[in-house]
Amino acid sequence: MASSAESLVFPAIEPYSSGHIPTSSAHRFYYEECGNPSGFPVVVLHGGPGSGCTPTQRRFFDATHYRIVLFDQRGCGRSEPAGCIEDNTTAHLIEDIEQLRCHLDIDRWLVFGGSWGSTLAMAYASTHAERVAGLILRGIFLATRDEINWFLYTVRNFFPEAWNAFVAPIDSDKRNDILAGYHRLVFSNDAATSTAAARSWNAFESAIISLLPFAPSSAPPPPDAAILARARVQLHYLANGCFLEKSPLVERIASLRHIPATIIQGRYDMVCPPCTAHALHTAWPEASFHMVPDAGHAAMEPGIATALILATQNFKQVR
C-alpha cells in the first residue's frame, strides 16, 4: 500500500524557509515554506489534534505551482513548548493561522486539511472567509460527541483486538469513560505511567487508520517526549469538545458555501466515519464530494492520495 501511494505523489522536496513565530503567550509555533516562492499559496493543517506536519504532506502539491506552507500547531511537532496545553484552544490556533498569513504577507490562500485538520480548516474559514481561496478537506471530523464516541467505543465492533489492547490500561470498572481514564493516565505525575499510556493511546489510531495494513516502517520510532506531547494535546482537545461545542461547525456551513471546496472521504474510514462527510456534503451541496471506495482514513492510501492530487491539480485554476 505505502509503496504504491509513493508513486502517486509528487517528488520529495525540502523547505526553502523555516522558523518559529512567537505568540502572545508562551508558545512559539514552527512553520516552513516549500515549492515556488512566487506560487499560489496553500496552507496545510495537520491532523491529531497533536500530530504535527510531516515531509509527506509537502508532496500532495506541484512544487512548481504552489507556495506550500506547513506549520506545527501549538504543542505539536517542532513547536515549543512541546505538549503544552495552556493557551491552547481552537480559537488560539485560528489566531496563529492568521498571524502566519500576515507574517508571510499572503492575501488569500488555499486551505488544505485532513482529519482534525479538516475541522480546523472549516473553523478558520468560517472566521476568515475573505482570506480563503478554496478548501480541500479529507477524512471529515466535525468534533461532535457522536464522532468521539464512535472512535472510543463503537469502532470496537470492527477492531475488537485493537480495542481490547486500547482499554487494557484502564481499570475495567472505569471503562465507561475511556477519555477520562486516559486523561488521568497521560497527565499522571509518574513519567513511566504517562508515557506508557500515551504510547497505548497513539497505537490505537494507528491500528485502525487504513483499510489494509501498511508495511512496517523502517524509520525509528518517535521519542517518548513526542509520543507524550501528541497524546497530551489530543486528549486536551477531545476532553473539551475541541472547543467547538458552543459554536458547532454544522451551524457554520452556510457561511462557507460560497467557497470552492473539495471533500474527500474513505468509504471504510474507521477513525472518522463516512456518515459525517456525507452529512457535510448534504449541508454543502456546492462542494465537490469524493467517497473513495477502497480506502480508510490514511492520506497515503492510494485512493485517497489520488483524490488529493487530483484536487490540488484542479485548484491550480483558482486564484
N, C-alpha and C positions, 0 to 999 in steps of 0.2 A: 504493500500500500504506500509506504513512505517514498520508495524509490520511484514509483510511477507518478506521484504528485510532484516529485522533484523535477521531473522532466517537463512539467506543465508551467511552472512559474518562471519568472524572469531570472537571469543570472544574478548571483550574489554580488552585492555592492557594499561599499564602506561609506560611512558618513564623511562629508567634506567639512562639516562643522558640528560641534557639540559643546555642551556646557551645562552649568547649573544656574537656575534663576531663583533668587531668594523671594519668599513670600512675606506677607505682613506678620507671620508668626515664625515659629522655629524651623519650618520646613524649607528645604531647597530642592526643587524638582529638576531632574535631569531631562535634557532634550537633545535631539540630534537631527541633522538635515542630511538628506541623501538625494542623489539624482541630479536634476537640472536646476541650478540656482535661479534661472530665469523662467522656469517652467510653471505650469499650473499647480498651485499649492494644494496639498492634501494633508490632513492631519489624521494620524492613526491613533485610535483609542483602544488600548488593550483591555483584555478581559480580567476576570477574577471575581470580585474586586481583589486586588493584591498581586496580580501576576507579574506585571512589568512588560515592557516591549522587548521584542526579540529580532535578531537579524532576518529571520524568515519573513516577518511582516513587511520588510522593505521590498520583497520580491513579488508582490502582487501588482506592481506598478511598472510601467515602461519608464525607465530612468532617463530616457531622452526627452520625455514629455513632461514628467511630473517633478515638482519640487516636493519631496517626501519628508514630512515632519513627523517624528515619533517622540513621545515623552513618557517617562515613568511617573505615574500618579503618586500622590503623597504616600509616603511609607513604603513604596514599591521599588523593586529593582535597584537602580543606582541613585534613586532619590534619597535624601537624608532628612531626618534620622530614619533608618530602616525600621519598618514595623510600627512607626509612631501613629497612634490613633487620636491624639489630641489635635483639635482644629482640623479634623479630617472627616468631612461630610461631602455629599454630592454638591452642595452649594459652593463649598471651597474648591472642588475640582472644576466646576464651571468657571469660577473666577480665575483659576490657573490657566485654563484653556484660553480665555480672553487675554490674560497677561502675556501668554506665549505668542498669541497672534499679534498683539501690539509690539512686543519685543522684536518680532521678525518683520515688522512693517508689512503685514499681509492684510489686504482689504477684505477679501472673501476667499473661502476655501472649501474644497470638498471634504466631507467628514466621513470617515471610514471606521466602523466599529463592529466588533464581534462579541457575542455573549453579553457580559456586563458592559463591554464597550458599546454595544447597540443601545443599551439603557442610557448610558451617559451621553451618547450622541444625540438621542432624542431629547433628553433633558436640556442639553446645551442648545440645540436647535430651537426648542420652544422658548428659550430665554433670549437668544440672539439670532433670530431667523434671518435678519438682514445680513449676517456675516456668513451664511451657509449657502454655497452654490449648489450643493447636492448632498445626498446621503446614500451610503452603501452600508446596509445593515445585515449582519449574519447571525444566525443562532439566537433568535429573538428572546429577550428576557425583559419583562415589564415590571419585575420586582414586586409581584403580588404574593400574598400568603399562599395561595394555591400552588404557585410555581415553586416556592421554597419548600412547601410540604411535599411536593412531588419528589424533589431531589432528596429530601431527608427520609421519606417514608415510602411513598408509592412505588418508586423505582425498584424497591426490593423484590417486587413481583417479577422483574425481568433479570435482576442480578442478585439472587439470594446469597450466593457465596461471597460476593464483594460486600454486600450489605452486612452480613454476619461479621465479617472482619472489621467493617467500619464501626459497628456499635460495640464491639468487644471491649474497648477501653472503658465503657460506661457501665456502671452497675445496672444489673437487669431491672431493678425496681425504679430506675430513673430514665429509662429509655423512652418514656412518653414525651420527654422534652430533650431531644438529641442536641439541639442547638445550645441550650443552657448547659448541658453536660459537657460538651466540647469547650464551651466558653470558659467554664471553671478550670478545665484541664490545661488548655492552651495558655491561659493567663495565670497559671499557677506560679508561685514563687520558687518552686523547685524546678531547676533547669532541665533535669532529666525527664521529669513528668511532662513539662510543657513541650519539649522537643519531640518526645515520642508521640504525644497526642497530635502535634502539628503534622508529623510525618504520616500518621494514620488518616488524618483529615484530608490531606492533599492526595493521598494514594487512592481514595475512593473515587474522586472525579476522574483521575487518570484511568481507572479500571472500567469506566462506563462511557468514555468520551467518544469512541469511534464504533462504527458498525462492525468492522473487522479489526482484529488486533494489529497494532503496529509492530514492526520488527523491533526487537530490543535495541535500545540506543547504546552506542559505544562511548557516548560522552560521559564524563564523570558526573556523579550525582551532585546536585547543588549543595552548598554547605549548610550546616544546621541553622545558621543565622538567617539564611534566605528562606529556608523552609518555614521557620518560625514566623518570620515577618509576613510572609504571604498568608499564613493561616490567621494570624492576629488581625490583619486588615480585613480579610474576608469575613471572619466571624463578627467583627465590629460592625460591618455594613449590614450583614444579614440579620443580626440581632436587633438592628434599628430600622428594619424595613427599607434599607438602602436610603433612608432619609427622604423617602418619597410618599409615605403614607398620607401625609396631609395634603399632597397635591399629586394624585396618581397620574401616571403617564397617559393612561387611557382617556383621561379627561382633557388632555392637551393636544390630541391628534388633530383637531380642527385647525389649530394654529400652524400645523406642519404641511397640510395637504397641498399647498401651492409649491412646495419644494420638490424638485425632481428627486426621486428615490428609487432604490432597488432593494428588495427584501429577499434574502437567500436563506433557506432553511433545509436541513437534512430531514428526510422523512422519518428516519429512525433515531432522531436525536433524543437521548435519554437524560441529558443534562438540562436542556431547555425544551420542553415538549412542543411538538409541532402545532398543537391547538392554539398556542399563544401567537405564533406567526400568522396563522390563519385568521385569528380574531383581529390582529393588527391590520391585515390586508382588507378585511371586511370593513373596518373603520376608515381605511385609507385606500380606496379602490384605484386612485390615480397612480399609486406606486406600482412599479414592476415587481412581480412576485414569482420566485422560482423555488418550487418544492423539489429538491434534489432527490430522486427516487432511491438512490443506492448509497446513502451517507448517514452518518450520525452527526455529532457536534463539532468534530475537529476541523479546523480550517484547512489542514493539509490532507484531507481525504480527497481523492481525485475528483469526484463530482463537485465538491464544494470549491476546491481550488480552481476548477474550470469555470464555474459560475462567477467566482470573484474576479478572475482575469477578464472574462467577457464584460463584466460590469465596469471595471476600470478602463477598459478599451472604449466602451460605449460612452463613458463620461468625458472622453477627450474632446467631444463636441460641445461641452458645456463650459460657459465662462460666466 
